[in-house]
Amino acid sequence: MDGAAGQRTAHPPGRVLRHRRRLLHLAPPGETQFGVAREGAPVETGDRQMAQISDRVRELYSLGPENLGGYGTFVPALPDVPEPAPVLFEAPGADARLVELARRRVSPLDLHYVSGHRGGEHLFSTDVLTDDSLGTYFRKVSVAEHRKRYEEIFLFSRELVRSLTYRLRPALRGRLTRLVMDVEQGALYYRCLPDDLALFGVTLRQNNVWDADRRLETIIEEYTGG
């Protein structure tokens, strides 16, 4: 399947598995909602509707809204990035153009971390995690530890996408190209590119989950010419 897969996680554990055609939310613990967006239907529209349904079900349990996907607080037009982010790591085989595009989109405003990979190889990473505006997110776990865990989560995400592609093949055409893990305090993004390339992105702010998603897609569109 040409398109999106995503998993959104909530507190208490609630998830959205967003495939190009399938949308799955776990609202209260132990309860699952499953939706389907038919061929040609906008994934974003279906995802928004499922997030709304999840919040309505949570109301029945006297639970507050979660702002899944950051749809309730996104900005209509993405603001300009103040300045390019520093490149923290760049392997000899990294595509300099992709590195430059990524560092010019990473920002304290929404998309806080991006790394590039080919297969399981780490090619580059750029982030603004040390920005003063993000300091409250690292009181218990250091920036260095976050970066280490992001590399581990990327490898896990890669295997998860391959597994889901195989398991969903009888019902859906093509392969998964996008995974979104919404963890209430932000989200993590796995995005496939041609030639076995992949990008991994992170936002730490729940209010900017959709903004960061769009920002990451902008990198891909500029890189692929799409």
Summary of the structure (lengths in Angstrom):
residues: 226
radius of gyration: 17.0
end to end distance: 17.5
largest distance: 54.4
contacts: 730
relative contact order: 0.17
helix: 36%
strand: 27%
